[in-house]
Amino acid sequence: MSTDVSRRRDKQSLGYVARSGLAGGLAGCVAKTAVAPLDRVKILFQASNPDFQKYTGSWTGAFRAGLAIYRDGGVGGLFQGHSATLLRIFPYAAIKFMAYDQWRLILIPDKRYETNLRRFTTGSLAGMTSVTFTYPLELIRVRMAFHSRIADKLPTRARPTFLHAMSHIYYEGAVARTMSSSNTTSKHLFEYFPILKFYRGFAVSMVGMIPYAGTSFLTWDFLRAHFYPRRNGHSKRPSVLANLAIGAVSGAVSQTVSYPFEVIRRRMQVGGLTQPDRWIGWRETVRSIYAASGLRGFYVGLSIGYLKIIPMNGISFAVWQGCKWLFDLNGS
């Protein structure tokens, strides 16, 4: 028992937490960079950018949209918004994986508590913890990725910078002259708490994070325990390919379960561009998506989502495990 207590204290030490966060942050950056072009196409589809609606609805649409982006902005266009992505993904992934390790210590201190419900809850809490601290960076990234030259009526191919997008969000709606009485509360909230502008879509993000992160870590833990069971306190260390495969399956399952929440969140995040003087709620967003496209509207871009999330999740989990082994975090 004293050995278990000593191991538990070590995993709660500042050094362990810092190394755990570094491992998660590096894993997130590597994985996100690998799928950055697909990520931009997916955001343009989800947020209904008018330049790219003609490409939705087919498996070849993502490829044709990518070519259009490349023709218009070169390689830089494919990675538009990626600087903000990296600024966000490092702390996001670092906090998520670090929080997962810590929540797991609390909810699953030993094998007796290893249930699917606790696995799901651990993953959900890790994801929600991370989103709470990094959501403004996510909103800025989406705004940067959403802009396109034709939709914005720009005479040049200039792309919005991180600071430009942040400034635009902060000041949007400041020059609005008239507002209906139904928007008074939103107006006052924005005037007195402008930081709330950086949390458009936050509530639906938190709701969506429960099935996404919960299912992802549940699937990851379940498959690892099934194929690499722990015996006598030890288990065989999975290979890199095994971690890639298990992570990829985890990503596919979690994407399927949580995708409608992601579409709603994207629409709310870019809502400030179309109606900057008020807060667009999730009920209004759901109604507008359904009115325009029916149930299919909640799954627009899902094929790209699979193309992106399967390799990204696989790479993320594999690099995370590799870094945990490299940093002596007992990641097996």
VEXKE-702029 format. One record per residue (C-alpha): residue number from 0; x, y, z. Coordinates in nm, 3 decimals, m for minus. Example, Ala and Ser with C-alpha at 12.3 -4.5 7.8 and 13.67 -1.06 7.14 Angstrom:
<pts>
<pt resi="0" u="1.230" v="m0.450" w="0.780"/>
<pt resi="1" u="1.367" v="m0.106" w="0.714"/>
</pts>
This chain:
<pts>
<pt resi="0" u="0.000" v="0.000" w="0.000"/>
<pt resi="1" u="0.286" v="0.237" w="0.081"/>
<pt resi="2" u="0.420" v="0.188" w="m0.272"/>
<pt resi="3" u="0.082" v="0.287" w="m0.421"/>
<pt resi="4" u="0.067" v="0.597" w="m0.201"/>
<pt resi="5" u="0.420" v="0.695" w="m0.301"/>
<pt resi="6" u="0.340" v="0.650" w="m0.672"/>
<pt resi="7" u="0.022" v="0.855" w="m0.634"/>
<pt resi="8" u="0.209" v="1.141" w="m0.464"/>
<pt resi="9" u="0.472" v="1.137" w="m0.739"/>
<pt resi="10" u="0.202" v="1.173" w="m1.008"/>
<pt resi="11" u="0.060" v="1.473" w="m0.822"/>
<pt resi="12" u="0.398" v="1.645" w="m0.789"/>
<pt resi="13" u="0.472" v="1.966" w="m0.978"/>
<pt resi="14" u="0.745" v="1.798" w="m1.180"/>
<pt resi="15" u="0.516" v="1.520" w="m1.299"/>
<pt resi="16" u="0.235" v="1.763" w="m1.382"/>
<pt resi="17" u="0.474" v="1.985" w="m1.583"/>
<pt resi="18" u="0.615" v="1.691" w="m1.780"/>
<pt resi="19" u="0.267" v="1.553" w="m1.835"/>
<pt resi="20" u="0.153" v="1.888" w="m1.973"/>
<pt resi="21" u="0.458" v="1.913" w="m2.200"/>
<pt resi="22" u="0.394" v="1.565" w="m2.338"/>
<pt resi="23" u="0.031" v="1.650" w="m2.411"/>
<pt resi="24" u="0.113" v="1.987" w="m2.565"/>
<pt resi="25" u="0.372" v="1.841" w="m2.802"/>
<pt resi="26" u="0.133" v="1.563" w="m2.902"/>
<pt resi="27" u="m0.140" v="1.815" w="m2.983"/>
<pt resi="28" u="0.089" v="2.038" w="m3.193"/>
<pt resi="29" u="0.228" v="1.749" w="m3.400"/>
<pt resi="30" u="m0.116" v="1.605" w="m3.466"/>
<pt resi="31" u="m0.280" v="1.937" w="m3.548"/>
<pt resi="32" u="m0.005" v="2.039" w="m3.790"/>
<pt resi="33" u="m0.048" v="1.712" w="m3.978"/>
<pt resi="34" u="m0.414" v="1.785" w="m4.054"/>
<pt resi="35" u="m0.413" v="2.167" w="m4.068"/>
<pt resi="36" u="m0.528" v="2.196" w="m4.435"/>
<pt resi="37" u="m0.823" v="1.962" w="m4.374"/>
<pt resi="38" u="m0.908" v="2.154" w="m4.059"/>
<pt resi="39" u="m0.940" v="2.478" w="m4.251"/>
<pt resi="40" u="m1.162" v="2.323" w="m4.518"/>
<pt resi="41" u="m1.384" v="2.172" w="m4.248"/>
<pt resi="42" u="m1.428" v="2.506" w="m4.072"/>
<pt resi="43" u="m1.524" v="2.673" w="m4.401"/>
<pt resi="44" u="m1.784" v="2.401" w="m4.464"/>
<pt resi="45" u="m1.926" v="2.401" w="m4.112"/>
<pt resi="46" u="m1.957" v="2.779" w="m4.091"/>
<pt resi="47" u="m2.123" v="2.797" w="m4.437"/>
<pt resi="48" u="m1.866" v="3.025" w="m4.597"/>
<pt resi="49" u="m2.043" v="3.125" w="m4.924"/>
<pt resi="50" u="m1.732" v="3.066" w="m5.135"/>
<pt resi="51" u="m1.722" v="2.697" w="m5.047"/>
<pt resi="52" u="m2.083" v="2.582" w="m5.025"/>
<pt resi="53" u="m2.063" v="2.442" w="m5.378"/>
<pt resi="54" u="m1.802" v="2.190" w="m5.262"/>
<pt resi="55" u="m2.006" v="2.037" w="m4.980"/>
<pt resi="56" u="m2.200" v="1.713" w="m5.005"/>
<pt resi="57" u="m1.942" v="1.488" w="m5.171"/>
<pt resi="58" u="m1.625" v="1.303" w="m5.079"/>
<pt resi="59" u="m1.433" v="1.488" w="m5.352"/>
<pt resi="60" u="m1.554" v="1.825" w="m5.226"/>
<pt resi="61" u="m1.281" v="1.854" w="m4.964"/>
<pt resi="62" u="m1.011" v="1.792" w="m5.227"/>
<pt resi="63" u="m1.161" v="2.045" w="m5.469"/>
<pt resi="64" u="m1.201" v="2.301" w="m5.189"/>
<pt resi="65" u="m0.837" v="2.248" w="m5.092"/>
<pt resi="66" u="m0.730" v="2.312" w="m5.451"/>
<pt resi="67" u="m0.938" v="2.631" w="m5.459"/>
<pt resi="68" u="m0.773" v="2.752" w="m5.139"/>
<pt resi="69" u="m0.428" v="2.668" w="m5.278"/>
<pt resi="70" u="m0.495" v="2.852" w="m5.607"/>
<pt resi="71" u="m0.613" v="3.160" w="m5.419"/>
<pt resi="72" u="m0.358" v="3.174" w="m5.138"/>
<pt resi="73" u="m0.090" v="2.914" w="m5.199"/>
<pt resi="74" u="0.040" v="2.693" w="m4.920"/>
<pt resi="75" u="m0.016" v="2.978" w="m4.674"/>
<pt resi="76" u="m0.387" v="2.965" w="m4.753"/>
<pt resi="77" u="m0.405" v="2.600" w="m4.651"/>
<pt resi="78" u="m0.249" v="2.690" w="m4.318"/>
<pt resi="79" u="m0.445" v="3.012" w="m4.263"/>
<pt resi="80" u="m0.521" v="3.044" w="m3.894"/>
<pt resi="81" u="m0.266" v="2.775" w="m3.804"/>
<pt resi="82" u="m0.055" v="3.014" w="m3.597"/>
<pt resi="83" u="m0.358" v="3.070" w="m3.376"/>
<pt resi="84" u="m0.418" v="2.696" w="m3.381"/>
<pt resi="85" u="m0.073" v="2.624" w="m3.240"/>
<pt resi="86" u="m0.108" v="2.900" w="m2.981"/>
<pt resi="87" u="m0.430" v="2.735" w="m2.872"/>
<pt resi="88" u="m0.356" v="2.367" w="m2.922"/>
<pt resi="89" u="m0.042" v="2.355" w="m2.707"/>
<pt resi="90" u="m0.214" v="2.476" w="m2.388"/>
<pt resi="91" u="m0.536" v="2.295" w="m2.485"/>
<pt resi="92" u="m0.371" v="1.956" w="m2.534"/>
<pt resi="93" u="m0.132" v="2.013" w="m2.244"/>
<pt resi="94" u="m0.418" v="2.085" w="m2.004"/>
<pt resi="95" u="m0.638" v="1.809" w="m2.146"/>
<pt resi="96" u="m0.385" v="1.527" w="m2.112"/>
<pt resi="97" u="m0.248" v="1.659" w="m1.785"/>
<pt resi="98" u="m0.601" v="1.696" w="m1.646"/>
<pt resi="99" u="m0.684" v="1.346" w="m1.768"/>
<pt resi="100" u="m0.393" v="1.202" w="m1.570"/>
<pt resi="101" u="m0.501" v="1.392" w="m1.259"/>
<pt resi="102" u="m0.873" v="1.319" w="m1.289"/>
<pt resi="103" u="m0.789" v="0.953" w="m1.345"/>
<pt resi="104" u="m0.597" v="0.945" w="m1.019"/>
<pt resi="105" u="m0.906" v="1.075" w="m0.842"/>
<pt resi="106" u="m1.178" v="0.871" w="m1.015"/>
<pt resi="107" u="m0.983" v="0.555" w="m1.096"/>
<pt resi="108" u="m0.720" v="0.519" w="m0.822"/>
<pt resi="109" u="m0.684" v="0.144" w="m0.887"/>
<pt resi="110" u="m0.825" v="m0.140" w="m1.099"/>
<pt resi="111" u="m1.128" v="m0.189" w="m0.873"/>
<pt resi="112" u="m1.269" v="0.144" w="m0.999"/>
<pt resi="113" u="m1.197" v="0.075" w="m1.366"/>
<pt resi="114" u="m1.551" v="0.104" w="m1.510"/>
<pt resi="115" u="m1.666" v="0.244" w="m1.843"/>
<pt resi="116" u="m1.870" v="0.514" w="m1.667"/>
<pt resi="117" u="m1.564" v="0.634" w="m1.476"/>
<pt resi="118" u="m1.355" v="0.623" w="m1.793"/>
<pt resi="119" u="m1.617" v="0.835" w="m1.973"/>
<pt resi="120" u="m1.643" v="1.080" w="m1.683"/>
<pt resi="121" u="m1.266" v="1.115" w="m1.657"/>
<pt resi="122" u="m1.234" v="1.200" w="m2.025"/>
<pt resi="123" u="m1.526" v="1.445" w="m2.015"/>
<pt resi="124" u="m1.383" v="1.631" w="m1.716"/>
<pt resi="125" u="m1.041" v="1.651" w="m1.880"/>
<pt resi="126" u="m1.189" v="1.798" w="m2.198"/>
<pt resi="127" u="m1.410" v="2.045" w="m2.012"/>
<pt resi="128" u="m1.118" v="2.160" w="m1.796"/>
<pt resi="129" u="m0.910" v="2.230" w="m2.105"/>
<pt resi="130" u="m1.184" v="2.412" w="m2.297"/>
<pt resi="131" u="m1.257" v="2.642" w="m2.004"/>
<pt resi="132" u="m0.903" v="2.782" w="m2.011"/>
<pt resi="133" u="m0.841" v="2.792" w="m2.387"/>
<pt resi="134" u="m1.174" v="2.874" w="m2.554"/>
<pt resi="135" u="m1.091" v="3.236" w="m2.653"/>
<pt resi="136" u="m0.793" v="3.109" w="m2.854"/>
<pt resi="137" u="m1.022" v="2.861" w="m3.030"/>
<pt resi="138" u="m1.263" v="3.140" w="m3.127"/>
<pt resi="139" u="m0.981" v="3.354" w="m3.268"/>
<pt resi="140" u="m0.852" v="3.059" w="m3.470"/>
<pt resi="141" u="m1.197" v="2.992" w="m3.620"/>
<pt resi="142" u="m1.237" v="3.357" w="m3.717"/>
<pt resi="143" u="m0.898" v="3.356" w="m3.890"/>
<pt resi="144" u="m0.976" v="3.035" w="m4.078"/>
<pt resi="145" u="m1.327" v="3.150" w="m4.177"/>
<pt resi="146" u="m1.218" v="3.456" w="m4.375"/>
<pt resi="147" u="m1.191" v="3.422" w="m4.751"/>
<pt resi="148" u="m1.112" v="3.690" w="m5.008"/>
<pt resi="149" u="m1.439" v="3.671" w="m5.204"/>
<pt resi="150" u="m1.673" v="3.646" w="m4.907"/>
<pt resi="151" u="m1.504" v="3.941" w="m4.739"/>
<pt resi="152" u="m1.486" v="4.138" w="m5.067"/>
<pt resi="153" u="m1.115" v="4.191" w="m5.017"/>
<pt resi="154" u="m0.919" v="4.338" w="m5.312"/>
<pt resi="155" u="m0.605" v="4.147" w="m5.212"/>
<pt resi="156" u="m0.512" v="3.807" w="m5.075"/>
<pt resi="157" u="m0.421" v="3.948" w="m4.735"/>
<pt resi="158" u="m0.512" v="3.715" w="m4.452"/>
<pt resi="159" u="m0.625" v="3.832" w="m4.107"/>
<pt resi="160" u="m0.356" v="3.814" w="m3.841"/>
<pt resi="161" u="m0.404" v="3.683" w="m3.488"/>
<pt resi="162" u="m0.406" v="4.036" w="m3.344"/>
<pt resi="163" u="m0.640" v="4.160" w="m3.617"/>
<pt resi="164" u="m0.891" v="3.883" w="m3.547"/>
<pt resi="165" u="m0.866" v="3.942" w="m3.171"/>
<pt resi="166" u="m0.920" v="4.317" w="m3.216"/>
<pt resi="167" u="m1.214" v="4.260" w="m3.449"/>
<pt resi="168" u="m1.386" v="4.035" w="m3.197"/>
<pt resi="169" u="m1.327" v="4.281" w="m2.913"/>
<pt resi="170" u="m1.469" v="4.581" w="m3.101"/>
<pt resi="171" u="m1.742" v="4.414" w="m3.308"/>
<pt resi="172" u="m2.080" v="4.573" w="m3.254"/>
<pt resi="173" u="m1.930" v="4.890" w="m3.102"/>
<pt resi="174" u="m2.067" v="5.109" w="m3.381"/>
<pt resi="175" u="m2.415" v="4.959" w="m3.392"/>
<pt resi="176" u="m2.673" v="5.242" w="m3.386"/>
<pt resi="177" u="m3.001" v="5.063" w="m3.335"/>
<pt resi="178" u="m3.094" v="4.740" w="m3.162"/>
<pt resi="179" u="m3.426" v="4.577" w="m3.090"/>
<pt resi="180" u="m3.547" v="4.552" w="m2.732"/>
<pt resi="181" u="m3.500" v="4.174" w="m2.742"/>
<pt resi="182" u="m3.124" v="4.228" w="m2.770"/>
<pt resi="183" u="m3.091" v="4.469" w="m2.474"/>
<pt resi="184" u="m2.953" v="4.207" w="m2.236"/>
<pt resi="185" u="m2.689" v="4.092" w="m2.485"/>
<pt resi="186" u="m2.593" v="4.453" w="m2.554"/>
<pt resi="187" u="m2.542" v="4.530" w="m2.187"/>
<pt resi="188" u="m2.345" v="4.213" w="m2.131"/>
<pt resi="189" u="m2.113" v="4.294" w="m2.420"/>
<pt resi="190" u="m2.071" v="4.656" w="m2.306"/>
<pt resi="191" u="m1.984" v="4.576" w="m1.946"/>
<pt resi="192" u="m1.811" v="4.241" w="m2.004"/>
<pt resi="193" u="m1.646" v="4.255" w="m2.349"/>
<pt resi="194" u="m1.450" v="3.940" w="m2.263"/>
<pt resi="195" u="m1.778" v="3.752" w="m2.322"/>
<pt resi="196" u="m1.735" v="3.820" w="m2.694"/>
<pt resi="197" u="m1.451" v="3.569" w="m2.685"/>
<pt resi="198" u="m1.689" v="3.304" w="m2.550"/>
<pt resi="199" u="m1.944" v="3.289" w="m2.833"/>
<pt resi="200" u="m2.055" v="2.927" w="m2.854"/>
<pt resi="201" u="m1.888" v="2.838" w="m2.522"/>
<pt resi="202" u="m2.194" v="2.672" w="m2.365"/>
<pt resi="203" u="m2.254" v="2.441" w="m2.660"/>
<pt resi="204" u="m1.881" v="2.367" w="m2.670"/>
<pt resi="205" u="m1.892" v="2.251" w="m2.311"/>
<pt resi="206" u="m2.200" v="2.038" w="m2.380"/>
<pt resi="207" u="m2.038" v="1.892" w="m2.691"/>
<pt resi="208" u="m1.713" v="1.824" w="m2.508"/>
<pt resi="209" u="m1.886" v="1.579" w="m2.274"/>
<pt resi="210" u="m1.960" v="1.317" w="m2.544"/>
<pt resi="211" u="m1.648" v="1.402" w="m2.749"/>
<pt resi="212" u="m1.373" v="1.380" w="m2.487"/>
<pt resi="213" u="m1.566" v="1.129" w="m2.278"/>
<pt resi="214" u="m1.616" v="0.888" w="m2.569"/>
<pt resi="215" u="m1.262" v="0.940" w="m2.697"/>
<pt resi="216" u="m1.093" v="0.850" w="m2.369"/>
<pt resi="217" u="m1.349" v="0.578" w="m2.293"/>
<pt resi="218" u="m1.274" v="0.406" w="m2.625"/>
<pt resi="219" u="m0.900" v="0.456" w="m2.579"/>
<pt resi="220" u="m0.900" v="0.309" w="m2.228"/>
<pt resi="221" u="m1.136" v="0.024" w="m2.317"/>
<pt resi="222" u="m0.939" v="m0.091" w="m2.621"/>
<pt resi="223" u="m0.605" v="m0.062" w="m2.442"/>
<pt resi="224" u="m0.739" v="m0.263" w="m2.148"/>
<pt resi="225" u="m0.888" v="m0.523" w="m2.384"/>
<pt resi="226" u="m0.584" v="m0.580" w="m2.604"/>
<pt resi="227" u="m0.318" v="m0.506" w="m2.343"/>
<pt resi="228" u="m0.463" v="m0.621" w="m2.010"/>
<pt resi="229" u="m0.274" v="m0.540" w="m1.692"/>
<pt resi="230" u="m0.150" v="m0.844" w="m1.500"/>
<pt resi="231" u="0.033" v="m0.833" w="m1.169"/>
<pt resi="232" u="0.040" v="m0.455" w="m1.188"/>
<pt resi="233" u="0.204" v="m0.452" w="m1.533"/>
<pt resi="234" u="0.093" v="m0.465" w="m1.894"/>
<pt resi="235" u="0.270" v="m0.510" w="m2.224"/>
<pt resi="236" u="0.367" v="m0.178" w="m2.379"/>
<pt resi="237" u="0.170" v="m0.124" w="m2.703"/>
<pt resi="238" u="0.367" v="m0.051" w="m3.018"/>
<pt resi="239" u="0.351" v="0.284" w="m3.196"/>
<pt resi="240" u="0.125" v="0.132" w="m3.464"/>
<pt resi="241" u="m0.105" v="m0.007" w="m3.195"/>
<pt resi="242" u="m0.136" v="0.335" w="m3.029"/>
<pt resi="243" u="m0.201" v="0.493" w="m3.370"/>
<pt resi="244" u="m0.476" v="0.241" w="m3.447"/>
<pt resi="245" u="m0.645" v="0.263" w="m3.106"/>
<pt resi="246" u="m0.627" v="0.643" w="m3.112"/>
<pt resi="247" u="m0.773" v="0.651" w="m3.464"/>
<pt resi="248" u="m1.069" v="0.433" w="m3.366"/>
<pt resi="249" u="m1.124" v="0.650" w="m3.058"/>
<pt resi="250" u="m1.132" v="0.958" w="m3.279"/>
<pt resi="251" u="m1.380" v="0.808" w="m3.525"/>
<pt resi="252" u="m1.622" v="0.706" w="m3.250"/>
<pt resi="253" u="m1.603" v="1.037" w="m3.065"/>
<pt resi="254" u="m1.643" v="1.239" w="m3.386"/>
<pt resi="255" u="m1.958" v="1.052" w="m3.482"/>
<pt resi="256" u="m2.118" v="1.101" w="m3.141"/>
<pt resi="257" u="m2.039" v="1.471" w="m3.098"/>
<pt resi="258" u="m2.038" v="1.615" w="m3.452"/>
<pt resi="259" u="m2.375" v="1.800" w="m3.443"/>
<pt resi="260" u="m2.252" v="1.997" w="m3.140"/>
<pt resi="261" u="m1.942" v="2.095" w="m3.334"/>
<pt resi="262" u="m2.145" v="2.231" w="m3.627"/>
<pt resi="263" u="m2.363" v="2.437" w="m3.390"/>
<pt resi="264" u="m2.053" v="2.570" w="m3.216"/>
<pt resi="265" u="m1.887" v="2.678" w="m3.541"/>
<pt resi="266" u="m2.198" v="2.868" w="m3.651"/>
<pt resi="267" u="m2.215" v="3.047" w="m3.317"/>
<pt resi="268" u="m1.844" v="3.131" w="m3.326"/>
<pt resi="269" u="m1.871" v="3.313" w="m3.659"/>
<pt resi="270" u="m2.205" v="3.471" w="m3.565"/>
<pt resi="271" u="m2.030" v="3.790" w="m3.463"/>
<pt resi="272" u="m1.928" v="3.847" w="m3.823"/>
<pt resi="273" u="m2.285" v="3.849" w="m3.950"/>
<pt resi="274" u="m2.464" v="3.993" w="m3.645"/>
<pt resi="275" u="m2.193" v="4.158" w="m3.432"/>
<pt resi="276" u="m2.432" v="4.360" w="m3.216"/>
<pt resi="277" u="m2.591" v="4.067" w="m3.036"/>
<pt resi="278" u="m2.540" v="3.723" w="m2.892"/>
<pt resi="279" u="m2.676" v="3.444" w="m3.113"/>
<pt resi="280" u="m2.800" v="3.167" w="m2.886"/>
<pt resi="281" u="m2.774" v="2.795" w="m2.951"/>
<pt resi="282" u="m3.152" v="2.750" w="m2.990"/>
<pt resi="283" u="m3.160" v="3.011" w="m3.266"/>
<pt resi="284" u="m2.857" v="2.850" w="m3.427"/>
<pt resi="285" u="m3.017" v="2.504" w="m3.420"/>
<pt resi="286" u="m3.335" v="2.639" w="m3.576"/>
<pt resi="287" u="m3.149" v="2.820" w="m3.854"/>
<pt resi="288" u="m2.940" v="2.514" w="m3.942"/>
<pt resi="289" u="m3.246" v="2.288" w="m3.950"/>
<pt resi="290" u="m3.452" v="2.539" w="m4.152"/>
<pt resi="291" u="m3.177" v="2.569" w="m4.412"/>
<pt resi="292" u="m3.066" v="2.206" w="m4.449"/>
<pt resi="293" u="m3.272" v="1.979" w="m4.225"/>
<pt resi="294" u="m3.095" v="1.707" w="m4.029"/>
<pt resi="295" u="m2.820" v="1.688" w="m4.292"/>
<pt resi="296" u="m2.716" v="2.038" w="m4.192"/>
<pt resi="297" u="m2.588" v="1.907" w="m3.859"/>
<pt resi="298" u="m2.350" v="1.671" w="m4.038"/>
<pt resi="299" u="m2.210" v="1.899" w="m4.308"/>
<pt resi="300" u="m1.838" v="1.841" w="m4.339"/>
<pt resi="301" u="m1.854" v="1.510" w="m4.150"/>
<pt resi="302" u="m1.658" v="1.328" w="m4.421"/>
<pt resi="303" u="m1.379" v="1.583" w="m4.376"/>
<pt resi="304" u="m1.421" v="1.540" w="m4.004"/>
<pt resi="305" u="m1.338" v="1.172" w="m4.042"/>
<pt resi="306" u="m1.046" v="1.244" w="m4.273"/>
<pt resi="307" u="m0.913" v="1.488" w="m4.016"/>
<pt resi="308" u="m0.997" v="1.336" w="m3.679"/>
<pt resi="309" u="m0.893" v="0.977" w="m3.750"/>
<pt resi="310" u="m0.526" v="1.056" w="m3.829"/>
<pt resi="311" u="m0.515" v="1.347" w="m3.585"/>
<pt resi="312" u="m0.641" v="1.144" w="m3.290"/>
<pt resi="313" u="m0.417" v="0.853" w="m3.379"/>
<pt resi="314" u="m0.109" v="1.076" w="m3.403"/>
<pt resi="315" u="m0.204" v="1.267" w="m3.090"/>
<pt resi="316" u="m0.241" v="0.958" w="m2.871"/>
<pt resi="317" u="0.068" v="0.790" w="m3.018"/>
<pt resi="318" u="0.289" v="1.097" w="m2.970"/>
<pt resi="319" u="0.145" v="1.147" w="m2.620"/>
<pt resi="320" u="0.238" v="0.792" w="m2.522"/>
<pt resi="321" u="0.580" v="0.829" w="m2.682"/>
<pt resi="322" u="0.647" v="1.151" w="m2.493"/>
<pt resi="323" u="0.529" v="0.997" w="m2.166"/>
<pt resi="324" u="0.778" v="0.714" w="m2.216"/>
<pt resi="325" u="1.051" v="0.965" w="m2.313"/>
<pt resi="326" u="0.980" v="1.182" w="m2.008"/>
<pt resi="327" u="0.960" v="0.880" w="m1.776"/>
<pt resi="328" u="0.591" v="0.925" w="m1.697"/>
<pt resi="329" u="0.506" v="0.554" w="m1.700"/>
<pt resi="330" u="0.283" v="0.596" w="m2.007"/>
<pt resi="331" u="0.251" v="0.228" w="m2.087"/>
</pts>
